[in-house]
């Protein structure tokens, strides 16, 4: 099955997606580089500098999506779903909604350091307002149906991918669409 994730809120494409890893996402601002230089340096990208989204972000989002779905009175098992669904390996090319390389601007935010710390850190990441991901998903025969997978991704889209998940800030949210009769490169 081919899926298309269309961004509904801006995506912050940092190499690290977990906001809790504060030391790793802290920006070295003021060391002579501009915000754009820092954002380009921390961006998740391929060897040619093209923006790429780690597939692990989708796995994390699917886990969140499963936690929001109840089937026959039980929470949907993310372990069973992940064992029946095979995502592509590595990285997925980020595109704009016209299937071209997307335009980005630097996003900077001052955040608290470690929990309980009075120290603040600066986080800088490239921000993509117009974005989409297209990729193939392999589904085992034992998987209940395509509608359930779409429902998992729909719930995952409410949580988003990347840095700064809701409810505090709304980044990386998306809606999902199956791609019928088309071949998208991932």
C-alpha positions, -999 to +999 in steps of 0.1 A: +000+000+000+013+035-008+006+062+017+008+100+014+012+121+046+003+157+041+014+182+067-013+202+084+011+221+107+047+230+101+074+203+105+106+209+125+132+187+109+159+183+135+181+151+134+167+143+169+129+141+173+126+137+211+122+170+228+132+153+261+168+149+248+174+186+256+212+185+256+213+169+222+189+194+206+205+225+221+218+248+194+252+264+195+239+299+187+263+328+188+294+308+177+297+330+145+270+313+124+235+325+115+203+309+126+200+295+090+235+280+092+227+263+125+193+251+112+210+236+081+236+219+103+210+202+125+186+193+098+180+156+091+192+152+055+208+129+030+244+130+017+233+156-009+217+179+017+181+171+008+157+171+037+148+136+049+126+123+076+138+093+097+115+063+094+118+059+132+096+091+135+068+072+117+073+042+140+070+064+170+039+081+156+023+047+148+028+037+185+010+069+196-017+062+170-023+027+183-025+040+219-055+061+208-075+033+192-099+009+210-109-023+191-134-047+207-129-030+241-091-032+241-064-008+232-048-016+199-015-033+204+014-013+188+035-045+190+011-065+169+006-037+144+044-030+140+050-068+135+024-068+107+034-036+090+068-030+074+078+006+068+107+015+045+142+015+059+163+046+068+150+079+056+121+092+035+125+122+012+106+153+024+088+171-004+064+200-007+028+194-018+039+198-055+063+169-050+094+192-052+121+198-026+105+220+001+114+255+011+122+261+048+129+288+072+149+287+105+128+282+137+143+292+170+129+287+205+142+291+240+134+261+261+140+250+297+171+229+302+167+196+321+136+192+341+139+213+373+168+233+359+167+270+357+190+270+327+175+277+293+187+264+260+181+276+224+167+251+200+170+258+163+156+237+135+145+241+099+107+247+097+088+234+067+053+248+063+044+230+031+054+194+033+044+158+025+059+123+027+051+095+003+061+059+009+052+022+005+040+001+034+041-037+033+013-054+052+012-091+062-017-112+051-027-116+088-033-078+091-070-071+097-076-045+069-063-014+052-089+008+070-073+000+103-039+010+091-053+043+078-070+048+111-037+043+130-019+068+107-049+093+111-045+091+149-007+093+145-012+125+125-030+141+154+001+136+175+026+146+148+062+138+141+094+156+149+100+181+177+075+199+199+045+176+198+010+189+209-006+198+232+020+225+240+030+233+205+015+222+172+042+210+148+045+179+126+008+171+125-005+155+093-034+138+075-030+105+057-043+095+023-039+062+005-024+066-030-044+046-055-030+037-089+002+059-085+038+050-078+055+075-055+092+074-049+102+072-013 
